[in-house]
Structures are given as C-alpha cells and as structure tokens.
C-alpha cells in the first residue's frame, strides 16, 4: 500500500468517523459513493474498517435503508417454487424495484469492482467477511426489494464477530424444508449412486456449493452448506427464527396448498417490515397458470431408508413429520 494511499485513507477515516458518531448517514453515504467511483480500493478499505467498528452495532441499524430478504434451502432447486412466485408478484407490484438472485452471483459481480487480494471467496472468507460483503451489496443496489437465494447454513463465527447475516442488514428469511428421503432419491438419480446420494445429504466430505464467476476470471465462490442435519437445525433454531424474522415452510405443504402458503409468505414479508400490499388477485392470477410440481412417492428400499434414518437427526425428522 503506497504512502499516498495511506494518507488518503487516514484522512477519509477521520472525516467519516465524525459522521458515523453524529449518525449523519445521508452525508456519509454520499461521500462513500463518490469514493467508490474515484478510489474503489480506498472505498473497500473504508467499508472494511467501519464494518468492524460500527456497522454490526444495533444503534447504527439506520445506516441501512435497504435490507435483504433471504430465500434459503439445503437444495437450491427447491427455492424455485417460491422464487418464481415472487418474480411474478413483484412484476405486477413493483416491477422496477425488485431483484431476486443467487447471493453468490450478486457477490461475485460486486467484488469484481475491486482489485482486492481475494484469490477466491472460500469457506473462510465467507465466514470472516459476511457482513462486509453484504454491506457492499446493499450500498450498491438500486432496488428497494432485495431477495437473495442461498444454500448456506446459518453460522455464528465468534472469532470474527460475524454471523451469516446481521439483523441490521437483513429484513427476514424464508427457509424451504423438504423431505430428505425424496432428496436422497433425487440425488441417487442424479449421480446414479446410492453412496453419492447419501454423501450429498450427509456431506461426509464437508464439501461446499461452488459458484464460478463468469464476470471475474472464473473466480470460485463457496456456499457454506454443511449437511442436511446441520443446515436444517441452524435455520430452524428458535433463536435464529426470532432474531432474524424467519418463516419455515415445507416444500410439500406449498405443493399441497399453494395459495395459503404464498399468501402466508407475503404476510410474513409485510409483518417483517417490507412495504408491500397483499393482493389476492395477483396471487390467484399466478395460480391460474401455476403448474403444481409432481411430488414423487418415496420408492426407496427398506435398506436405503434405514441407512438414511441412521444418519439423520431423529428429532428433526419427528419435528417436521418426515
């Protein structure tokens, strides 16, 4: 880092420190926006500093005038049933103010703007910088309604004073749960292997979901998914649900009663603080063309079922009737 760079950075830090303490957020963000345009690497260092110093504290929550709604599931394909509905609903309700994207795709686009020293965004980088990354996204977004999809497990990394997300920057989450036995069947057909399917459910090798950025020299971004047990337990924890305004929905229940569940999702967003109207007419218009997915029956052998059950958390299976 050059001497001139350090001088500029320290000058900006002193200037912005006072604005943070005074909570002059509009003026602060104007200066940051200009800095991003003129000196993107200094902008990155400023956000990194203030992420650690101020932005995780509840008394600075008003810094964020836009927040994230998370769509989470162990299997990314399962999010599609809610994602497609929200795409349709907001196309009628607020067509130019809505985005619904895979989180790592959005992150890769935003980080490509900076010449940072990240060779790849791996498991450790996601955990260490989660709130910094989400702040960068929220300060850049032009959308009022921001929905991000993820397969990541909720985490608390005390060594980095970081969580999967921070209440200051997140409005709510919706977690889509699905029958692990049907997931096993899906993965068995995909990999043509019972052993590989079991590993996909239990993640014995501690693998991550990987996203290859096309906008940044094929840089690899990793989702911290963990196993089905860990993933489900992390998001259905009562403290996480209460602290981050969570709604747990079973994929099977959406298929059985889509109207009731879609309306429930809209009311959850509204009650969580999103400024939306619940328009039944739009829900019914969507359902007129909605093709209900066929929920395949569990056709696993007794041996396969027994093996899966022996590797899954019995309390979770009982709680969610699997």
C-alpha positions in Angstrom: 0.0 0.0 0.0 1.6 3.3 -1.1 2.2 6.3 1.2 -0.2 8.5 -0.8 -2.8 5.7 -0.5 -2.3 5.6 3.3 -2.6 9.4 3.6 -5.8 9.5 1.7 -7.2 6.6 3.6 -6.4 8.1 7.0 -7.9 11.5 6.0 -11.1 9.8 5.0 -11.2 7.7 8.2 -11.0 10.8 10.3 -13.7 12.6 8.3 -16.1 9.7 8.3 -15.6 8.8 11.9 -17.3 12.0 12.9 -20.2 11.5 10.6 -20.7 8.0 12.0 -20.7 9.2 15.5 -23.1 12.0 14.5 -25.2 9.4 12.6 -25.2 11.7 9.6 -25.9 8.8 7.3 -27.1 10.6 4.2 -24.0 12.7 4.0 -21.8 9.7 4.9 -23.2 7.6 2.1 -22.8 10.5 -0.4 -19.1 10.6 0.4 -18.8 6.9 0.2 -20.5 6.8 -3.2 -18.1 9.4 -4.5 -15.1 7.5 -3.1 -16.3 4.2 -4.7 -16.3 6.0 -8.1 -13.0 7.8 -7.7 -11.0 5.4 -5.5 -12.6 2.0 -5.3 -9.8 0.4 -3.3 -9.9 3.1 -0.6 -13.7 2.7 -0.6 -13.2 -1.0 0.1 -10.8 -0.3 3.0 -13.2 2.3 4.5 -16.1 -0.2 4.5 -13.9 -2.9 6.0 -12.9 -0.5 8.8 -16.5 0.6 9.5 -17.9 -2.9 9.2 -15.7 -3.9 12.2 -16.1 -0.6 14.1 -19.7 0.5 13.7 -22.0 -1.4 11.3 -22.6 -4.5 13.4 -23.9 -2.4 16.3 -27.7 -2.2 16.7 -27.6 1.6 17.3 -26.3 2.0 13.7 -29.1 0.0 12.0 -30.5 3.1 10.4 -27.4 3.2 8.2 -29.1 0.6 6.0 -32.2 2.0 4.2 -32.4 -1.2 2.1 -32.3 -4.7 3.5 -32.1 -8.3 2.4 -34.8 -11.0 2.4 -33.2 -14.4 2.3 -34.6 -17.5 0.4 -32.8 -20.4 1.9 -32.9 -24.2 1.3 -30.5 -27.1 1.5 -31.2 -27.7 -2.2 -31.1 -24.7 -4.4 -33.7 -26.1 -6.8 -36.3 -26.1 -4.0 -36.2 -22.3 -3.8 -37.6 -22.1 -7.3 -41.2 -22.7 -6.2 -41.2 -19.5 -4.1 -38.7 -17.6 -6.3 -41.0 -17.9 -9.4 -44.0 -16.7 -7.4 -42.2 -13.7 -6.0 -40.9 -12.9 -9.5 -44.4 -12.8 -10.8 -45.9 -11.0 -7.8 -43.3 -8.2 -7.8 -43.5 -7.8 -11.6 -47.1 -6.7 -11.0 -46.5 -4.9 -7.7 -43.1 -3.2 -8.2 -41.5 -4.3 -11.5 -38.5 -1.9 -11.5 -37.7 -2.1 -7.8 -37.2 -5.8 -7.3 -34.3 -8.2 -7.6 -34.2 -11.9 -6.9 -30.8 -13.5 -7.4 -28.4 -16.2 -6.2 -26.4 -14.5 -3.4 -23.0 -15.7 -4.7 -23.8 -14.4 -8.2 -24.5 -10.9 -6.8 -21.5 -11.0 -4.6 -19.2 -12.0 -7.4 -20.4 -9.1 -9.5 -19.9 -6.6 -6.7 -16.4 -7.8 -5.7 -15.2 -7.7 -9.3 -15.3 -4.0 -9.0 -12.4 -4.0 -6.5 -8.8 -5.2 -7.0 -8.9 -7.0 -3.7 -6.4 -9.7 -2.7 -9.1 -12.4 -2.6 -7.8 -15.2 -4.9 -11.1 -17.0 -4.2 -14.1 -16.5 -1.9 -13.8 -19.7 0.0 -15.4 -21.0 3.2 -13.2 -18.9 5.5 -13.6 -15.7 3.5 -17.4 -16.0 3.6 -17.4 -16.5 7.3 -14.9 -13.8 8.0 -16.4 -11.1 5.8 -20.1 -11.9 5.6 -21.3 -8.6 6.9 -18.7 -6.6 4.9 -19.8 -8.4 1.7 -23.5 -7.7 2.4 -22.8 -4.1 3.2 -21.0 -3.7 -0.2 -24.0 -5.2 -1.9 -26.6 -3.1 -0.1 -24.8 0.2 -0.8 -24.7 -0.6 -4.5 -28.2 -1.9 -5.1 -30.7 0.2 -6.9 -33.6 -2.0 -5.8 -35.9 -1.4 -2.9 -36.7 -5.1 -2.6 -33.7 -7.4 -2.5 -34.2 -11.2 -2.4 -31.1 -13.4 -2.3 -31.0 -17.1 -2.6 -28.6 -19.3 -0.7 -28.0 -22.9 0.4 -25.7 -21.8 3.2 -26.2 -22.9 6.8 -26.6 -20.2 9.4 -23.4 -19.7 11.3 -22.0 -17.7 14.2 -18.2 -17.1 14.0 -17.3 -15.5 17.3 -13.6 -15.3 16.4 -14.6 -12.9 13.6 -17.6 -11.3 15.4 -19.6 -12.4 12.4 -22.9 -14.2 11.6 -24.3 -15.5 8.4 -26.0 -12.1 8.2 -26.7 -9.2 10.6 -30.1 -8.0 11.8 -29.1 -4.5 10.7 -28.9 -5.5 7.1 -31.5 -8.4 6.9 -35.2 -8.0 6.9 -36.3 -11.6 7.0 -35.7 -15.1 5.8 -37.8 -17.9 4.4 -36.4 -21.4 4.8 -37.8 -24.1 2.4 -37.6 -27.5 4.0 -38.0 -30.8 2.1 -38.3 -34.5 2.7 -34.7 -35.8 3.0 -35.8 -39.2 1.7 -37.1 -37.5 -1.5 -33.8 -35.5 -1.7 -31.9 -38.8 -1.5 -34.0 -40.2 -4.4 -33.3 -37.1 -6.4 -29.5 -37.3 -5.8 -29.4 -41.0 -6.4 -30.9 -40.4 -9.9 -28.6 -37.5 -10.5 -25.4 -39.3 -9.5 -26.6 -42.9 -10.3 -25.2 -43.9 -6.9 -26.7 -44.5 -3.5 -23.4 -43.8 -1.9 -23.0 -40.4 -3.6 -26.6 -39.6 -2.8 -26.0 -40.3 0.9 -22.9 -38.2 0.9 -24.9 -35.3 -0.7 -27.4 -35.5 2.2 -24.8 -36.0 5.0 -21.8 -34.2 3.5 -19.3 -36.6 4.9 -16.5 -34.8 2.9 -17.5 -31.4 4.2 -17.9 -30.0 0.7 -19.3 -26.6 -0.3 -21.6 -25.5 -3.0 -19.4 -23.7 -5.6 -20.3 -20.8 -7.9 -17.9 -20.0 -10.7 -18.0 -16.3 -11.5 -18.1 -15.5 -15.2 -17.5 -11.8 -14.5 -14.3 -12.3 -12.6 -12.0 -14.7 -14.4 -13.9 -17.8 -13.2 -13.2 -17.0 -9.6 -14.7 -19.6 -7.2 -17.3 -18.6 -4.6 -18.3 -21.1 -1.9 -21.6 -21.5 0.0 -21.2 -22.9 3.5 -23.9 -25.6 3.2 -22.8 -28.3 5.6 -25.0 -31.4 6.0 -28.8 -31.6 5.9 -28.8 -32.1 9.7 -26.7 -29.0 10.3 -28.3 -26.8 7.7 -31.9 -27.5 8.8 -31.1 -27.3 12.5 -29.2 -24.0 12.0 -32.2 -22.2 10.4 -35.0 -23.8 12.5 -33.3 -22.8 15.7 -35.9 -20.7 17.7 -33.3 -18.0 18.5 -32.4 -17.6 14.8 -36.1 -17.5 13.8 -36.9 -14.9 16.3 -33.8 -12.8 15.8 -33.9 -12.8 12.0 -37.7 -12.9 11.4 -37.8 -16.4 9.9 -40.5 -18.4 8.3 -40.1 -22.2 7.9 -42.2 -23.7 5.1 -42.2 -27.3 3.9 -41.9 -27.8 0.2 -44.6 -30.5 0.4 -47.0 -28.1 2.1 -46.6 -25.5 -0.7 -47.5 -28.1 -3.2 -50.5 -29.3 -1.2 -51.8 -25.8 -0.7 -50.0 -23.2 -2.8 -52.5 -20.3 -2.3 -52.4 -20.5 1.5 -48.6 -20.7 1.6 -48.0 -17.9 -0.9 -50.3 -15.6 1.0 -48.5 -16.6 4.2 -45.2 -15.7 2.7 -46.5 -12.2 1.6 -47.9 -11.5 5.1 -44.6 -12.6 6.6 -42.7 -10.1 4.4 -45.2 -7.4 5.3 -45.0 -8.1 9.0 -41.3 -8.2 8.9 -41.2 -4.6 7.7 -41.4 -4.7 3.9 -43.7 -2.1 2.5 -45.9 -4.3 0.3 -49.6 -4.9 -0.1 -51.0 -8.4 -0.1 -53.0 -8.5 -3.3 -55.0 -11.7 -3.5 -55.9 -11.0 -7.1 -52.2 -11.2 -8.1 -51.8 -14.5 -6.2 -54.8 -16.0 -7.9 -53.6 -14.7 -11.3 -50.3 -16.5 -10.7 -52.1 -19.7 -9.6 -54.2 -19.7 -12.8 -51.0 -20.6 -14.7 -49.2 -22.4 -11.9 -48.2 -26.0 -12.8 -48.1 -27.8 -9.5 -44.9 -29.9 -9.3 -45.5 -33.6 -9.1 -44.3 -34.9 -5.7 -42.9 -38.3 -6.3 -43.6 -41.0 -3.8 -40.8 -42.4 -1.6 -39.8 -45.5 -3.6 -36.6 -46.3 -1.6 -35.9 -49.8 -0.4 -36.2 -50.6 3.3 -32.4 -50.9 3.4 -31.8 -47.4 1.9 -34.5 -45.9 4.2 -32.8 -47.4 7.3 -29.4 -46.2 6.3 -30.7 -42.6 5.7 -32.6 -42.6 9.0 -29.5 -43.8 10.9 -27.6 -40.8 9.6 -30.2 -38.1 10.2 -31.2 -36.3 13.3 -34.3 -38.1 14.7 -35.6 -35.1 16.5 -35.7 -33.1 13.2 -37.4 -35.9 11.4 -40.1 -36.1 14.2 -40.5 -32.3 14.4 -41.1 -31.9 10.7 -43.0 -35.2 10.2 -40.5 -37.0 7.9 
